[in-house]
Amino acid sequence: MTHTLIKGQVAWIFGGHVHPPFRADFDADVEAAMEWAEGFIGSRQDWRHSRDANGTHRWEATT
């Protein structure tokens, strides 16, 4: 199963869950969002980052 975490313009999106940014610092925000998503998954994940042509950041983890 692949899990996708998306950094939208104003919120993080994971499955049907939405959360406002966690931190002002981008890297700290990413780490906090990964921990948030892993709480739903139930374990730590190896996330792979990509960025689409529109500039949307997404991280994918496969379990």
N, C-alpha and C positions, 0 to 999 in steps of 0.2 A: 504494500500500500504506500502511495506517495502522499506526503503531507506538504501543503504549500502555505507559506507565510508571506503576506504581501504588505509592503509599506506604501500605503496610499497617501494622497495629498494631506489628509487631516487625521488619518487613523491607521492602525494596524488591523489587518483582516486575516483571520484564521478560521477556515470552515465558515460556520454561521456566526462567528464571534467577532466583535469589533471593539477595539480599545484605543483611546486617544494615546498620543505619544507618551512614553514613560519618562524620558530624560531629554534635556536640551541637547546634550552631546550625542552626535549621530552614533558613534560606536557603542556608547553606554546604552543608548536607546535600543539598538539592535540586540545586544546581549539580554536586556530585560525582556524584550519581545520574544526572543527564543525561549527563555525560561518560562514565560507565560504560556506559550504554545506547548511546550513540553509538559506542562501541568495537565493539559487536556490529553496528550498522547500517553503520558504515564511513565516516560523514561527520557533520558538524555538522547539527543539525536546528532548525527553528523550532517550539518546543513550545507548545501551548495548554493552559492549566490549567482544570480543572473540579473541582467538589466535589459528591459526591452527597448524598442525604438522610441517609445514615448517617455522613457526615463523612469519607468516604474521598476522599483527594486523588488525582487522576490527571492525567497530562499526555499529550497525543496529538500526534504529528508525522506528517505525510503526505508520502511521497516519491513 
